[in-house]
Amino acid sequence: MNSIIELTDYYSSNNYAPLKLVITEGKGGKVWDTDGKQYIDCISGFSVANQGHCHPTIVKAMTEQASKLSIISRVLYSDNLGKWEEKICHLAKKDKVLPLNSGTEAVEAAIKIARKWGSDVKGITDGQVEIIAMNNNFHGRTLGSLSLSNHDAYKSGFHPLLQGTKTVDFGDIEQLTQAISPNTAAIILEPIQGEGGVNIPPKGYIQAVRQLCDKHQILLIADEIQVGLGRTGKWFAMEWEQVVPDIYILGKALGGGLYPVSAVLANNDVMRVLTPGTHGSTFGGNPLAIAISTAALDVLKDEQLVERSERLGSFLLKALLQLKHPSIKEIRGRGLFIGIELNTDAAPFVEQLIKRGILCKDTHRTIIRLSPPLVIDKEEINQIVAAFQDVFKN
């Protein structure tokens, strides 16, 4: 294992600081390292593997399509794209979808759509369009996505970033109201912040944001890359407040843990600002990606993983709330998306959980984030709870 880590560190750029583990196999909710040690995966690639690792239905769809046709340019039609588009548009209740690859690529596309809509439809002077984001957000690390962040550590050395962006505190409707100007074209938010620490907004906040958007002719963009597709116990986390955004951004689990697939969805009145040549993606919507994503969506529906997430997540959260330890500040979550916030450094606790076979990671130094595959069973949930009880007892 050490030789693999040394080789990887020698040649890799230094933009990651991985846990000192080498994973060689994954199945369902579990992964194994080079020594054969088994772990319950409570990271899931940050919600990439909602359907579990190497789901046989998705693997089958992938291998069958790969042996037939993998990629053609979007200057041609493929035989499976339209069916997938129909499926995902019906799911999100939107007219149109833009198929892409990574999550941050989809955020970049949503920024472009919002800006173009702002100038073409709302009538904002081109170059003066503004987008408001939330503090502690994470929309990605490419230039446009990074411009939405308030984290100086992420942005330092990469200026100048995109102009026309503002950030306000997540959950503060008064601050958001004050930030709106006639040039505001869009408000972008994660319905529940992931990297920020599983931050759940106050009840009614998302509804209030929707009302502001309606009042001021502003697009509401929901970044559901990490929290969508069953992670929080709903198909979309926006459903917790029965709010429909103007634009959905999806990714991660859309590729079934096997392939990068993302999407931007909106109705005709928004998506019509894109015309031939205004945007493109070489790999977006390729036949292999679409076959995999179709199977990924089918697995979520056919195996009732969204409902499973809500049911098992509620069980896990209730069990974790019984933990008593002076280091615990708050435990919060929706579905199988749970954050344990401490009043001290979380890294030593994470280290002990990993030793007990629970693969997890801290975020923002003091928060342990849990996001196991939605295929996890109750026995594995009990093992997670037992490990936490042991660590916080000792």
MIRO-58739 format. One record per residue (C-alpha): x, y, z. Coordinates in pm, whole numbers, padded with zeros to 5 digits, always signed. Example, Ala and Ser with C-alpha at 12.3 -4.5 7.8 and 13.67 -1.06 7.14 Angstrom:
<pts>
+01230-00450+00780/+01367-00106+00714/
</pts>
This chain:
<pts>
+00000+00000+00000/+00277+00245+00092/+00451+00200-00243/+00126+00281-00426/+00078+00594-00217/+00438+00702-00272/+00416+00650-00648/+00086+00839-00670/+00211+01127-00456/+00531+01151-00660/+00351+01204-00991/+00022+01364-00883/-00036+01736-00867/-00074+01853-00509/-00436+01966-00523/-00560+01675-00307/-00461+01544+00034/-00613+01193+00030/-00669+00967+00327/-00380+00720+00346/-00586+00431+00214/-00572+00249-00119/-00910+00113-00224/-00911-00171-00476/-01270-00296-00484/-01624-00180-00419/-01957-00359-00407/-02285-00212-00292/-02223-00010+00022/-01878-00154+00095/-01521-00108-00030/-01198-00301+00034/-00839-00183+00060/-00517-00348-00061/-00491-00546+00263/-00841-00687+00215/-00989-00481+00497/-01357-00405+00450/-01517-00064+00507/-01870+00067+00497/-01839+00356+00254/-01992+00666+00410/-01834+00894+00149/-01975+00742-00172/-01759+00972-00380/-01960+01259-00225/-02288+01112-00356/-02153+00973-00683/-02233+00615-00575/-02593+00659-00456/-02681+00334-00635/-02388+00156-00468/-02055+00052-00612/-02059-00149-00935/-02434-00198-00943/-02487-00500-01173/-02771-00340-01369/-02564-00030-01445/-02250-00232-01519/-02451-00445-01763/-02587-00138-01940/-02236+00005-01961/-02071-00306-02104/-02350-00367-02356/-02337-00011-02485/-01954+00000-02485/-01948-00305-02712/-02188-00137-02957/-02118+00238-02972/-01943+00462-02720/-01930+00812-02862/-02035+01020-03158/-02039+01397-03188/-02357+01590-03111/-02361+01689-03478/-02530+01349-03518/-02829+01188-03346/-02785+00879-03127/-03060+00625-03071/-03075+00656-02690/-03036+01028-02615/-03397+01131-02680/-03540+00858-02455/-03308+00962-02170/-03397+01327-02222/-03766+01243-02202/-03709+01041-01883/-03511+01306-01700/-03730+01596-01816/-04040+01415-01689/-03862+01346-01360/-03767+01711-01309/-04088+01843-01470/-03888+02055-01713/-03916+02102-02089/-03550+02087-02187/-03221+01934-02075/-02859+02014-02159/-02649+01696-02113/-02295+01750-01988/-02020+01570-01795/-01890+01701-01462/-02084+01893-01201/-01878+02209-01226/-01923+02202-01605/-02299+02204-01549/-02267+02498-01309/-02065+02687-01571/-02340+02619-01826/-02608+02738-01583/-02413+03061-01528/-02400+03117-01904/-02771+03046-01943/-02857+03284-01657/-02640+03561-01798/-02782+03522-02149/-03136+03510-02013/-03061+03822-01810/-02953+04017-02116/-03186+03868-02378/-03507+03829-02175/-03486+04054-01869/-03313+04329-02065/-03009+04380-01843/-02720+04546-02026/-02476+04279-02144/-02182+04284-01904/-02388+04415-01612/-02570+04091-01523/-02540+03984-01157/-02576+03643-00992/-02619+03598-00617/-02481+03289-00441/-02468+03174-00079/-02180+03187+00167/-02028+02843+00240/-02146+02715-00097/-01958+02468-00311/-02039+02478-00682/-01702+02362-00813/-01349+02486-00872/-01347+02594-01236/-01329+02967-01292/-01700+03048-01314/-01802+02815-01032/-01518+02948-00817/-01639+03302-00875/-01954+03213-00680/-01754+03110-00372/-01677+03321-00066/-01382+03102+00039/-01066+03306-00002/-00848+02995+00035/-01008+02849-00278/-00981+03174-00476/-00640+03307-00373/-00404+03342-00668/-00672+03280-00930/-00797+03635-00980/-00943+03802-01178/-01255+03589-01145/-01594+03651-01305/-01745+03988-01230/-02106+04037-01128/-02125+03787-00843/-02233+03845-00484/-02263+03615-00184/-02496+03638+00115/-02544+03424+00424/-02737+03104+00358/-03070+03125+00541/-03075+03505+00585/-03366+03628+00372/-03320+03992+00475/-02959+03994+00361/-03062+03835+00032/-03337+04093-00017/-03087+04376+00031/-02845+04220-00220/-03096+04214-00506/-03060+04486-00768/-03226+04555-01106/-02928+04373-01262/-02984+04051-01067/-03056+03771-01314/-03026+03465-01090/-02993+03332-00738/-02806+03003-00712/-02811+02780-00407/-02773+02426-00283/-03105+02341-00111/-02891+02174+00157/-02526+02268+00156/-02296+01967+00125/-01932+02071+00139/-02042+02352+00369/-02131+02092+00632/-02479+01951+00562/-02631+02292+00632/-03011+02283+00632/-03176+02624+00586/-03445+02751+00826/-03794+02626+00747/-03959+02848+00489/-03635+02999+00362/-03638+02831+00021/-04003+02932-00024/-03913+03291+00062/-03631+03284-00194/-03877+03158-00455/-04113+03446-00373/-03831+03699-00409/-03738+03554-00746/-04098+03574-00866/-04131+03933-00743/-03812+04059-00910/-03808+03844-01227/-03503+03643-01114/-03413+03286-01202/-03384+03044-00910/-03108+02791-00977/-03096+02477-00761/-02759+02304-00752/-02867+01949-00671/-02541+01788-00784/-02469+01639-00441/-02809+01645-00271/-03032+01540-00561/-03139+01197-00686/-03239+01051-00352/-02955+01160-00127/-03181+01350+00114/-03477+01115+00088/-03640+01305-00198/-03571+01298-00572/-03475+01663-00534/-03388+01834-00207/-03602+02131-00315/-03902+01905-00255/-03854+01940+00121/-04013+02284+00083/-04228+02205-00224/-04037+02463-00428/-03974+02432-00801/-03663+02614-00928/-03627+02762-01274/-03308+02565-01334/-03195+02231-01192/-02829+02131-01197/-02768+01757-01159/-02456+01542-01157/-02270+01285-00948/-02526+01002-00901/-02661+01075-01250/-02369+00863-01373/-02447+00569-01146/-02099+00566-00994/-01946+00458-01326/-01923+00760-01554/-01927+01141-01527/-02272+01264-01629/-02431+01598-01546/-02726+01798-01671/-02890+02138-01667/-03271+02136-01687/-03508+02426-01748/-03828+02516-01928/-03846+02653-02282/-03871+03015-02170/-03524+02986-02015/-03347+02728-02231/-03441+02899-02558/-03157+03149-02506/-02920+02871-02616/-02896+02854-02994/-02653+02656-03213/-02299+02763-03133/-02372+02930-02797/-02269+02623-02597/-02135+02275-02656/-01975+01969-02499/-01781+01705-02693/-01863+01422-02453/-02193+01552-02319/-02480+01318-02400/-02264+01055-02568/-02427+00711-02615/-02219+00541-02344/-02294+00812-02088/-02663+00801-02172/-02689+00422-02145/-02526+00437-01802/-02735+00731-01682/-03059+00570-01802/-02978+00260-01599/-02876+00476-01302/-03214+00651-01300/-03399+00322-01346/-03219+00167-01048/-03313+00461-00825/-03678+00421-00923/-03711+00042-00952/-03532-00030-00623/-03711+00257-00445/-03380+00399-00326/-03523+00746-00271/-03778+00612-00025/-03511+00387+00125/-03290+00690+00185/-03564+00870+00375/-03652+00564+00583/-03299+00447+00671/-03172+00802+00702/-03436+00876+00963/-03335+00562+01152/-02965+00654+01139/-03023+01014+01243/-03237+00913+01543/-02971+00667+01655/-02689+00920+01620/-02888+01180+01811/-02861+00950+02114/-02483+01004+02122/-02370+01195+02428/-02026+01354+02422/-01900+01702+02519/-01738+01738+02175/-02071+01710+01991/-02219+02048+01900/-02502+01941+01667/-02620+01645+01461/-02839+01723+01160/-02947+01560+00837/-03205+01469+00579/-03227+01118+00440/-02887+00950+00417/-02709+01285+00431/-02597+01360+00785/-02353+01601+00945/-02206+01562+01293/-02069+01900+01395/-01813+01906+01674/-01671+02188+01881/-01323+02050+01816/-01114+01909+01533/-01300+01619+01368/-00992+01453+01216/-00904+01234+01520/-01263+01106+01533/-01258+01032+01160/-00932+00842+01204/-01083+00624+01476/-01399+00559+01273/-01189+00446+00977/-00998+00208+01205/-01336+00060+01294/-01428+00011+00929/-01638+00324+00872/-01500+00521+00579/-01586+00887+00627/-01437+01233+00589/-01446+01563+00771/-01536+01894+00612/-01460+02245+00733/-01239+02084+01000/-01513+02028+01261/-01788+01841+01072/-01809+01469+00996/-02018+01419+00682/-02198+01088+00626/-02337+00999+00282/-02341+00620+00239/-02477+00455-00077/-02856+00439-00073/-02839+00060-00109/-02699+00030+00242/-02896-00206+00467/-03007-00185+00829/-02730-00415+00950/-02472-00181+00801/-02652+00116+00957/-02626-00057+01294/-02253-00109+01237/-02212+00262+01169/-02399+00349+01489/-02196+00098+01692/-01870+00245+01561/-01978+00598+01654/-02086+00483+01999/-01750+00315+02052/-01546+00612+01931/-01736+00873+02130/-01739+00653+02440/-01364+00601+02431/
</pts>
